[in-house]
Amino acid sequence: MGPFKKKFQLLIVCRHNITRSAYFSGYLKHYLKQYRPSALKQLKIVSSGIMATNGCGANSTIRFIAKQNGFSLSNHRSQTLTKKLVKRSDLVLVMSENQIKFFQKEFPDSAGRVFRIMEYGIEDATDYLSDDGQKGGSLNMPDPTGRDADDFSAFIRLANNEADRILHELAHQQII
């Protein structure tokens, strides 16, 4: 990589940037530090929230779960999604169809760079299998905030699997 080539910026977006995007971006960074540290020279991972208040810490439950998974979110601080942040990002991964619609309305220039996490890199999203193995499962990342332990467990399992899949896709595309 030449000295003036900018890093590929991956932006992870959710509603408040304290649970889903905080965990997902933290997990991606942790995974890369552990298994592909050289990729961090090529990839910058940022997270934000459509309705985030700047400076909030990560949800206490998600901080605990991150710690159990070998990384810390104690330094995470939420940040509001801005036009500048979107413009600088090469790829934006969101959690839901509503967030896709938000980007289409508020950031029309971002078309072609914004995907739901669970659809990125999948040729035919109609082939997505739900938890029970049926075709046509939801491509929205569930929000466990304020819910019970089972909901957090399901989110973590899904987030970790999707993070691994996305990193594989980024490697396949020779981004990392």
C-alpha positions, 0 to 999 in steps of 0.5 A: 500500500502506498504512503498516500492511499487512504484506509478503507472506512467501514461505518457500522450504524444502528439507532443509538450507537450503544448496543448493536453497532458498538458491539459489532464494531468492537468485535470486528476490531477485536477479531482483526487484532487477534487474527489479522492485525495487518488488516487494521492498516487497510481498514478503519472501523467506525460506528455511529447512531442515527439518533445517538447522543454524542459521548454515551458509553456502551450499554452495560449488558453489552459491555459485560458480554464483550468482556466475556468475549475477550474485548472491552467496550469501556472506552466506547463513546457514541457518536451521532451520524453525520454527513461528513462521516457518511461521505468518508465511508466506503461501506456502510452497514446498517441494522434494518430496512428502516435504516436503509430507507433513512439513508435513501432519504437523508443521504441519497449520494450513499446509494450503492454503499449502504447495506444491512449487515445481513445482506452484504455480500449475499447475491440473492437475499431471498435465499437467506435462511431464518433461525428455523432453517426456512427461506425468507428469514428477516435480514434485520439485526434484532435489537436486544436493548431492554430485553432479556438474556435470551435476546442478548444471546441470540443477538451475540450469536448472530452478530459474531457469525455475521462479523466473521462472514463480512470479514471473509467477504472483505478479504474475498474482495481484497479490501483486507 
